[in-house]
Amino acid sequence: MKFLFDLFPVILFFGVFKWAEGHAEAAQGLVSHYLSGIMSGGTVAVTQAPILLATAVAILASLAQIGWLLARKKKVDAMLWVSLAIIVVFGGATIYFRDDTFIKWKPTILYWCFALALLVSQLALKKNLIRSMMEKQITLPDPVWNKLNLAWTAFFAAMGVLNLYVAFNFPLDTWVNFKMFGGMGLMFAFVIAQSLFLSKHMKDTE
């Protein structure tokens, strides 16, 4: 359930973009009516409307996500705040300048923030964030925890690079599909590979 909650803005971004692609004139009308006041000026092209509308909805979804947690007096994870800041800055720039370059960079910046947090915590603060999240569920030797933390660091760093490659070498709709399905698919594959790796060490521990 938490996984779907965390993906809420991404799912809405994808859904709105796909709807706007099929209803470009309606999307153009919505963007012109609701977003013209926060754009740098000029007429919104039909081809620009889907990404601008999807970006605006993703920003609102991220704000609603954190607002809902605060209203229920739930803890807001630090990375949710980071994600909100990134979508507001890069999404806001996308809308203001009517340039999808900024929103294409957003996943990469987020992935690299994850990677940097894991790496700095392990090397500088001597704190293994992956261990902090998982040690209640499994018991592993210290070297394995360190390898696992570094593996996630490398994965997020690589995902950031891959996002840029797809974003700037393929059509916009291909990138949107990759953002929704490619990222989740690769994450799922990585988790399966991690589980296979951990199963061996968990048996050894036992």
KEKE-3310 file (N, C-alpha, C; in steps of 0.2 Angstrom, whole numbers, plus 5000, padded with zeros to 4 digits):
npx = (5004:5010:5019:5011:5006:5017:5020:5010:5010:5017:5009:4998:5003:5007:4995:4987:4995:4994:4980:4979:4986:4978:4967:4971:4967:4958:4966:4975:4966:4964:4976:4979:4969:4971:4984:4991:4993:5005:5015:5028:5023:5016:5008:5001:5007:4998:5005:5013:5004:5001:5012:5014:5001:5001:5013:5009:4998:5005:5013:5003:4998:5009:5009:4997:4999:5008:5001:4990:4996:5002:4990:4984:4993:5004:5021:5031:5042:5059:5064:5052:5049:5061:5058:5046:5051:5060:5051:5043:5052:5058:5047:5040:5048:5047:5034:5034:5043:5039:5045:5050:5062:5066:5058:5061:5073:5070:5068:5081:5088:5082:5084:5098:5100:5095:5105:5116:5113:5113:5127:5134:5130:5134:5148:5153:5145:5145:5133:5122:5109:5101:5102:5096:5083:5079:5084:5075:5068:5077:5092:5109:5126:5139:5147:5139:5128:5135:5139:5126:5121:5129:5126:5113:5116:5124:5114:5104:5112:5115:5102:5099:5107:5102:5089:5092:5097:5087:5077:5083:5086:5075:5058:5046:5034:5039:5048:5040:5033:5043:5047:5036:5034:5046:5056:5049:5049:5063:5067:5060:5066:5078:5076:5072:5084:5092:5085:5088:5102:5103:5096:5105:5115:5107:5104:5117:5119:5110)
npy = (4994:5006:5008:5010:5022:5031:5031:5038:5052:5050:5040:5048:5058:5051:5046:5058:5063:5054:5055:5068:5068:5061:5070:5083:5097:5100:5098:5109:5120:5119:5121:5134:5141:5138:5139:5149:5161:5158:5156:5161:5168:5171:5160:5144:5129:5116:5104:5106:5106:5093:5088:5099:5100:5088:5089:5100:5093:5083:5090:5096:5084:5079:5089:5087:5074:5075:5084:5077:5067:5075:5081:5069:5068:5060:5053:5062:5056:5060:5059:5061:5074:5079:5075:5082:5095:5095:5092:5103:5113:5109:5105:5117:5126:5120:5123:5137:5141:5134:5122:5106:5101:5103:5095:5083:5081:5079:5066:5060:5069:5066:5052:5053:5060:5051:5041:5049:5051:5039:5035:5045:5044:5031:5032:5044:5047:5035:5027:5015:5017:5008:4997:5002:5003:4989:4980:4976:4966:4956:4948:4951:4949:4962:4966:4962:4970:4982:4980:4979:4992:4999:4993:4998:5011:5012:5007:5017:5028:5024:5023:5036:5041:5033:5037:5050:5047:5041:5051:5061:5056:5049:5050:5061:5054:5041:5043:5046:5034:5026:5031:5028:5014:5008:5012:5006:4993:4990:4992:4982:4971:4973:4972:4958:4952:4956:4950:4936:4937:4940:4929:4918:4923:4924:4911:4907:4914:4909)
npz = (5000:5004:4994:4983:4987:4988:4974:4969:4964:4952:4945:4943:4935:4923:4919:4917:4907:4896:4894:4890:4878:4870:4870:4865:4862:4872:4883:4880:4881:4895:4901:4896:4902:4917:4919:4913:4920:4927:4918:4907:4897:4880:4868:4872:4864:4856:4856:4867:4878:4884:4893:4901:4908:4914:4922:4931:4938:4944:4953:4961:4966:4974:4984:4989:4994:5005:5012:5016:5025:5035:5040:5046:5056:5053:5051:5040:5028:5025:5012:5005:5007:5000:4988:4985:4985:4974:4963:4964:4961:4948:4941:4942:4935:4922:4919:4919:4910:4899:4895:4893:4897:4910:4918:4914:4919:4932:4938:4938:4946:4958:4960:4961:4972:4981:4980:4984:4997:5003:5001:5007:5020:5024:5022:5028:5039:5045:5045:5040:5029:5023:5031:5042:5038:5035:5045:5055:5049:5044:5047:5045:5041:5045:5034:5023:5024:5021:5008:5002:5004:4996:4984:4982:4981:4969:4960:4960:4956:4943:4938:4937:4927:4916:4915:4910:4897:4891:4891:4883:4871:4865:4859:4868:4873:4874:4884:4895:4896:4900:4912:4919:4918:4914:4924:4936:4932:4932:4945:4951:4946:4951:4965:4966:4962:4972:4983:4980:4982:4995:5001:5001:5010:5021:5024:5027:5039:5047)
capx = (5000:5014:5022:5007:5005:5023:5020:5004:5011:5020:5004:4994:5007:5007:4988:4985:4999:4990:4973:4980:4989:4972:4963:4976:4964:4955:4972:4977:4962:4965:4983:4978:4965:4973:4992:4993:4996:5012:5019:5032:5020:5015:5003:5003:5006:4995:5010:5016:4999:5001:5017:5013:4996:5003:5017:5005:4994:5010:5015:4997:4997:5014:5007:4991:5002:5011:4996:4986:5000:5002:4983:4983:4998:5009:5027:5033:5049:5063:5064:5046:5051:5065:5054:5042:5055:5062:5045:5040:5057:5059:5040:5038:5052:5044:5028:5035:5047:5036:5051:5050:5069:5067:5054:5065:5079:5068:5069:5088:5090:5079:5089:5105:5099:5095:5112:5121:5111:5116:5134:5137:5128:5139:5156:5155:5142:5145:5127:5119:5102:5097:5101:5091:5076:5078:5086:5070:5065:5082:5098:5114:5133:5140:5150:5134:5124:5138:5138:5119:5120:5133:5123:5108:5119:5125:5108:5101:5116:5114:5095:5099:5110:5098:5084:5094:5098:5080:5074:5085:5087:5069:5052:5043:5030:5043:5051:5034:5031:5049:5046:5031:5035:5053:5058:5047:5052:5070:5067:5057:5071:5084:5074:5072:5091:5094:5082:5092:5108:5102:5094:5111:5118:5103:5105:5123:5118:5106)
capy = (5000:5012:5008:5014:5029:5034:5032:5042:5058:5047:5037:5053:5061:5046:5045:5064:5064:5050:5058:5075:5066:5060:5076:5089:5103:5101:5100:5115:5124:5118:5124:5141:5144:5138:5140:5155:5166:5157:5155:5167:5172:5167:5155:5137:5125:5110:5099:5107:5105:5087:5088:5105:5098:5082:5092:5103:5088:5080:5095:5096:5077:5079:5093:5083:5068:5077:5087:5071:5064:5080:5081:5063:5068:5055:5056:5063:5054:5065:5059:5064:5082:5081:5074:5088:5101:5094:5092:5110:5117:5107:5106:5124:5128:5117:5126:5144:5142:5129:5118:5099:5099:5103:5089:5077:5080:5078:5059:5060:5073:5062:5046:5055:5062:5044:5038:5053:5051:5032:5035:5050:5041:5026:5034:5050:5047:5028:5025:5012:5018:5002:4992:5005:5001:4982:4976:4973:4960:4951:4948:4950:4951:4969:4967:4961:4976:4987:4979:4980:4999:5001:4991:5002:5018:5011:5007:5024:5032:5021:5025:5043:5041:5030:5042:5056:5044:5040:5057:5066:5052:5046:5055:5063:5049:5036:5044:5045:5027:5023:5034:5024:5006:5006:5013:5001:4986:4989:4992:4976:4966:4974:4969:4951:4950:4957:4944:4930:4938:4940:4922:4914:4925:4923:4904:4906:4917:4904)
capz = (5000:5004:4988:4978:4990:4986:4967:4968:4959:4946:4942:4940:4929:4918:4917:4914:4901:4891:4893:4886:4872:4866:4870:4865:4862:4878:4887:4878:4885:4903:4902:4895:4907:4923:4920:4909:4925:4930:4913:4905:4891:4874:4867:4873:4858:4857:4858:4874:4883:4888:4898:4906:4912:4918:4927:4936:4942:4948:4958:4966:4969:4979:4989:4993:4997:5011:5016:5019:5030:5040:5043:5050:5060:5052:5050:5033:5027:5023:5005:5002:5007:4995:4981:4984:4983:4967:4958:4964:4957:4941:4938:4941:4929:4916:4917:4918:4904:4894:4892:4896:4899:4917:4921:4912:4924:4939:4941:4939:4952:4964:4960:4963:4979:4985:4980:4988:5004:5005:5001:5013:5027:5025:5022:5032:5045:5048:5046:5035:5029:5021:5037:5047:5035:5034:5050:5059:5046:5042:5051:5040:5044:5044:5027:5018:5025:5018:5001:5000:5004:4990:4978:4981:4979:4962:4956:4960:4952:4936:4935:4935:4920:4911:4914:4905:4891:4888:4890:4878:4865:4863:4860:4875:4875:4876:4891:4900:4897:4903:4919:4923:4918:4914:4931:4941:4930:4934:4952:4953:4944:4956:4971:4965:4962:4979:4987:4978:4985:5002:5003:5002:5016:5027:5026:5031:5046:5051)
cpx = (5004:5017:5018:5006:5011:5023:5014:5005:5013:5014:4999:4997:5006:4999:4985:4989:4995:4984:4974:4983:4983:4967:4967:4973:4961:4960:4975:4973:4963:4971:4982:4974:4968:4980:4995:4996:5003:5017:5023:5029:5020:5009:5005:5002:5002:4999:5013:5011:5000:5006:5016:5007:4998:5008:5014:5001:4999:5012:5009:4997:5003:5012:5002:4994:5004:5006:4992:4990:5000:4995:4981:4988:5003:5016:5028:5040:5053:5064:5058:5046:5055:5062:5049:5046:5058:5057:5043:5045:5057:5052:5038:5042:5049:5038:5029:5038:5044:5041:5051:5057:5070:5064:5058:5071:5077:5069:5076:5090:5088:5083:5095:5105:5099:5102:5117:5119:5114:5123:5137:5136:5133:5146:5157:5151:5142:5138:5124:5112:5098:5097:5096:5084:5074:5080:5081:5067:5070:5088:5104:5121:5134:5143:5144:5130:5128:5138:5131:5118:5123:5130:5117:5110:5121:5119:5105:5105:5115:5107:5095:5102:5106:5092:5086:5095:5092:5077:5076:5087:5081:5063:5050:5039:5033:5046:5046:5033:5037:5049:5041:5032:5042:5057:5056:5049:5059:5071:5065:5062:5077:5082:5074:5080:5094:5091:5086:5099:5108:5100:5100:5115:5114:5103:5112:5123:5115:5110)
cpy = (5006:5013:5012:5021:5033:5036:5036:5048:5055:5044:5043:5057:5057:5046:5052:5065:5060:5053:5064:5073:5065:5065:5082:5096:5105:5102:5107:5121:5124:5122:5132:5144:5144:5140:5146:5160:5165:5155:5162:5171:5168:5162:5148:5133:5119:5104:5100:5105:5099:5087:5094:5103:5093:5084:5095:5098:5085:5084:5095:5089:5076:5083:5090:5077:5070:5080:5082:5068:5069:5081:5075:5062:5062:5057:5056:5061:5059:5065:5061:5071:5083:5080:5080:5094:5101:5095:5100:5114:5116:5107:5113:5127:5126:5121:5134:5145:5138:5125:5112:5097:5098:5097:5083:5076:5078:5071:5058:5063:5069:5056:5048:5057:5056:5042:5042:5052:5044:5032:5039:5047:5036:5028:5039:5049:5040:5025:5022:5012:5012:4997:4995:5003:4994:4978:4973:4966:4955:4953:4946:4952:4958:4970:4966:4967:4982:4986:4980:4988:5002:4999:4996:5009:5017:5011:5013:5028:5030:5023:5032:5044:5038:5034:5047:5053:5043:5046:5062:5062:5049:5052:5056:5057:5043:5037:5043:5038:5024:5025:5030:5017:5004:5006:5008:4994:4985:4989:4985:4971:4967:4971:4961:4949:4951:4952:4938:4931:4937:4933:4918:4916:4924:4916:4903:4909:4912:4898)
cpz = (5000:4998:4983:4981:4987:4978:4965:4963:4952:4942:4939:4934:4923:4915:4914:4907:4895:4889:4888:4879:4867:4866:4870:4865:4869:4883:4886:4882:4892:4905:4902:4900:4914:4925:4917:4914:4928:4925:4910:4900:4885:4874:4868:4867:4860:4859:4865:4880:4887:4894:4903:4910:4917:4924:4933:4940:4946:4954:4964:4970:4975:4985:4993:4997:5004:5015:5020:5025:5036:5044:5047:5055:5060:5050:5042:5032:5024:5015:5002:5002:5001:4988:4980:4982:4976:4962:4958:4960:4950:4938:4937:4935:4922:4914:4916:4912:4898:4891:4896:4898:4906:4920:4919:4917:4931:4942:4942:4945:4958:4965:4963:4970:4984:4986:4984:4996:5007:5006:5007:5019:5029:5026:5027:5039:5049:5049:5040:5034:5027:5027:5041:5045:5036:5040:5055:5056:5045:5046:5046:5043:5041:5037:5022:5018:5021:5010:4998:5000:4998:4984:4977:4978:4971:4958:4955:4955:4944:4933:4933:4928:4915:4910:4909:4898:4887:4886:4885:4871:4862:4863:4867:4877:4877:4883:4896:4901:4901:4911:4923:4924:4918:4921:4936:4939:4933:4941:4954:4952:4949:4963:4971:4965:4969:4984:4986:4982:4992:5005:5005:5009:5022:5029:5030:5038:5050:5053)
residu = (MET:LYS:PHE:LEU:PHE:ASP:LEU:PHE:PRO:VAL:ILE:LEU:PHE:PHE:GLY:VAL:PHE:LYS:TRP:ALA:GLU:GLY:HIS:ALA:GLU:ALA:ALA:GLN:GLY:LEU:VAL:SER:HIS:TYR:LEU:SER:GLY:ILE:MET:SER:GLY:GLY:THR:VAL:ALA:VAL:THR:GLN:ALA:PRO:ILE:LEU:LEU:ALA:THR:ALA:VAL:ALA:ILE:LEU:ALA:SER:LEU:ALA:GLN:ILE:GLY:TRP:LEU:LEU:ALA:ARG:LYS:LYS:LYS:VAL:ASP:ALA:MET:LEU:TRP:VAL:SER:LEU:ALA:ILE:ILE:VAL:VAL:PHE:GLY:GLY:ALA:THR:ILE:TYR:PHE:ARG:ASP:ASP:THR:PHE:ILE:LYS:TRP:LYS:PRO:THR:ILE:LEU:TYR:TRP:CYS:PHE:ALA:LEU:ALA:LEU:LEU:VAL:SER:GLN:LEU:ALA:LEU:LYS:LYS:ASN:LEU:ILE:ARG:SER:MET:MET:GLU:LYS:GLN:ILE:THR:LEU:PRO:ASP:PRO:VAL:TRP:ASN:LYS:LEU:ASN:LEU:ALA:TRP:THR:ALA:PHE:PHE:ALA:ALA:MET:GLY:VAL:LEU:ASN:LEU:TYR:VAL:ALA:PHE:ASN:PHE:PRO:LEU:ASP:THR:TRP:VAL:ASN:PHE:LYS:MET:PHE:GLY:GLY:MET:GLY:LEU:MET:PHE:ALA:PHE:VAL:ILE:ALA:GLN:SER:LEU:PHE:LEU:SER:LYS:HIS:MET:LYS:ASP:THR:GLU)
# end
